[in-house]
Amino acid sequence: MLANLFADIPDKAPEELFTTLLQNPQCRIERIVSYGQASPEGFWYDQPQDEWVLLLQGSAELDLDG
């Protein structure tokens, strides 16, 4: 079990790092560590499930439709 969200984070990685913290049939909570990775230009990510994002450190940019 991960006790500290900032524990075991490498200085850099070639892709985002995903750690599932909790999962059940109704919900999945993940820690996602990103080093500036981004979707390709013109790519639109669409998924059937809802998503809630909490940024704990750094900065991010989200483009939303509607």
C-alpha angles and dihedrals in degrees: 000000000000109000099179121039090211095052124108096013114148119224091248141352134190092236139019117287118227125197120178108222099177134001134178133147092279103038145023122193117195136180107222118191114195130185097197098297114157139184115262116271110277094017115132117199112212124175135176096231128070119252133204119192128200117188111206101177138010125009138293141185123217125185113203130193113226 
